[in-house]
Amino acid sequence: MIESYKRVPKSVVARELEEESIGKWQREWTQTTKGRTMKDFFPDVAEILKMKFNLTQNLTAIVTGHGKTKAYLQRFKIIEHATCPCAKRDQTTDHLIFECELLTKERNRMKSSISQTNRWPANKKDLIGKHYKDFTKFINEIPFEEINAEETTTAIKF
């Protein structure tokens, strides 16, 4: 028997194909071991597609875990040590968001705004989903060039 789609609106077929594609993407996203940092921020593919972002270098670096942090730069042997200038831990995205003493003032501004509606510490999904404005303001205030300047310039060897 030959199926006929003449009576099915194109929009219905398009929606079903889109839903099927998103479902497949979600299964692959859930199963992969790559992109762990980004999956913390974006566990649900359908939600990613609905969000509108103002992408900046800092936001991209934080949500992907690629670039700008000392842990990332050390991983690719661009610098020798991943220790944050605050000297507490390696400078990872989690460290910058939740712990780094060099960002206390900026983090406290974000926390006080978030604490009006939710508890701190917020999880990464909520930071990007529910508190996007406050979170991106915090991220864009991180002075990567200043906090990483000394080591980056001395460690790069040609």
C-alpha positions, 0 to 999 in steps of 0.5 A: 500500500502506498501512503499518501500525504496529500491530506496532511499539512506540510506543517504537521510533517515538518513538526513531526520530523523536527520532534524526531530529530530533536529526540535523536539529538537528545539521545546522542547528547545524553549518551556522549561523554564529551561536552560535560561542561556544556551539558551541565548548563544545557542538559535538554536539547529542546531548551537550547533551541528555544533560548536566545543568546547574546554570545560573547567570548567570555560566555562561550568560554565558560559554558563550553569550558574551552579557552580563557581558563588556566585549566584549559590553557594548561591542558594544551600546554600553552601555560605551565600551571593551572593554578588560579592567581587566588592560589586556592585551586586550579582555575576552572569554570566552576572555580571562577563561577563559585569560588574564586576570591578574585571575583567575590565582588562580582559574584556577590552582586550576582548572588544577591540578585539571584537570592531574591528569587532562588537559593544560592548556589544555583546550578548551572542549568538555572544560571543560564536558564533562569538567571541568564541576565545576572549570570552573563553580567557576571561572566562578562565582568571576569577580567580574564586578560588581567587574571591570566596576563602574567603567566600566559605571556611568560609561558608561551614558548616558540 
